[in-house]
Amino acid sequence: MKHVCCDCKKDFCSVCSVPQENHRRCSTCHLLQETAFQRPQLMRLKVKDLRQYLILRNIPIDTCREKEDLVDLVLCHHGLGSEDDLDTSSLNSSQSQTSSFFTES
């Protein structure tokens, strides 16, 4: 039976997803959620897991050369789907700073 991850909206089987209160989350999204999206905890994760999290969200990672670049992208894009987590003015300013950083280098 297929389950839809409440974060990335992709389909996963029962083995590859974790039950939450009234929904399911894929293993990758669950792993990152457990870090509370704090930089020190994200830096402890494997590069493979950071890459998978970004790929699930269709976020291009071809500009990332270091683990820190992946963590920066995760932090930048975390909360884009839910407006409750961040106010839009701070989100837009951090997005434009990040995109200009990647296009200028």
PEMO-V102854 format. One line per field, one symbol per residue. burial: b if it has 16 or more other ideal C-beta (glycine too) atoms within 10 Angstrom, else e. A space follows every 50 residues. Layout:
burial = ???
//
This chain:
burial = eebebbbbebebeeeebbeeeeebbbebbbbbbebeeeeeebeebeeebb bbbbebbebeeeebeeeeebbbbbebbbeeeeeeeeeeeebeeeeeeeee eeeee
//
